[in-house]
Amino acid sequence: MTMKITDISNIGVEHLQPQSPEAAKVSSERQALPQGGSGLDVIHLSPKARLMQKASQIIAETPEVRPEKVSALQEAISQGTYKVDTAEVAKSLLIHHLTES
């Protein structure tokens, strides 16, 4: 029985490496061979699932607060040189409101 898994979040899959087309071919040829009753299950992850896992890993490794940006903004505010682009703020608010479901 073959099952395609496209959502790999919360299943404990770590550090996936994309395979070259040649490695994938060898891997699929190995799977075509009889398993000899070893009882091992094989999981095939789609390229999209691998990409989603990699994106999740990058997001998890990215800090929520970027201190260099915060300190630069704090400095500009304290010196009175920080200027708000009101047109950009209004545009962002409208886009958020119109795209909210």
C-alpha positions in Angstrom: 0.0 0.0 0.0 1.3 3.5 -0.9 0.3 6.6 0.9 1.2 10.2 -0.2 1.9 12.5 2.7 1.8 16.2 2.0 1.4 17.7 5.5 4.4 16.9 7.6 3.9 19.3 10.5 4.0 17.8 14.0 5.2 14.3 12.9 8.8 14.7 14.1 10.5 14.7 10.7 13.8 16.6 11.0 16.5 17.7 8.6 15.2 16.5 5.3 17.6 16.9 2.4 16.3 17.2 -1.2 17.4 14.3 -3.4 18.9 14.7 -6.8 16.9 13.1 -9.6 19.5 10.3 -9.8 19.3 9.6 -6.0 15.5 9.6 -6.2 15.7 7.0 -9.1 18.0 4.8 -7.1 15.8 5.1 -4.1 12.6 4.2 -6.0 14.5 1.2 -7.6 15.4 -0.1 -4.2 11.8 0.2 -3.0 10.7 -1.9 -6.0 12.8 -4.8 -4.7 11.1 -7.2 -2.3 11.6 -6.2 1.4 12.2 -9.7 2.5 9.5 -9.5 5.1 11.4 -6.8 7.1 8.1 -5.1 8.0 9.5 -1.6 7.4 7.2 1.1 6.2 8.5 3.6 3.7 7.4 7.3 3.6 7.6 9.3 0.4 7.4 13.1 1.0 6.4 15.3 -1.9 8.6 18.2 -2.9 6.0 20.6 -1.6 6.0 18.8 1.8 9.8 19.1 1.9 9.7 22.8 1.0 7.1 23.3 3.7 9.3 21.5 6.3 12.3 23.6 5.3 10.3 26.9 5.5 9.0 25.9 9.0 12.6 25.2 10.0 13.8 28.6 8.7 10.9 30.4 10.5 11.7 28.6 13.8 15.3 29.7 13.5 14.5 33.3 12.8 14.2 35.5 15.9 10.9 37.3 16.5 12.6 40.6 17.4 15.5 41.9 15.4 17.5 44.0 17.9 19.4 46.0 15.2 16.1 47.2 13.8 14.6 48.0 17.2 17.7 50.0 18.3 17.7 52.0 15.1 14.0 52.9 15.5 14.5 53.7 19.2 17.4 56.0 18.3 15.4 57.8 15.5 12.4 58.3 17.9 14.5 59.6 20.7 16.2 62.1 18.3 12.9 63.1 16.8 14.0 62.1 13.3 11.5 59.2 12.9 8.8 60.1 10.4 5.7 58.1 9.8 4.6 57.7 6.2 0.9 58.2 6.7 0.0 57.2 3.2 1.8 53.9 3.6 0.0 53.3 6.9 -3.4 54.0 5.4 -2.6 51.8 2.4 -1.6 48.9 4.7 -4.7 49.3 6.8 -7.0 49.3 3.8 -5.3 46.2 2.3 -5.6 44.4 5.6 -9.2 45.3 6.0 -10.2 44.4 2.4 -8.3 41.1 2.5 -9.6 40.0 5.9 -11.9 37.0 5.7 
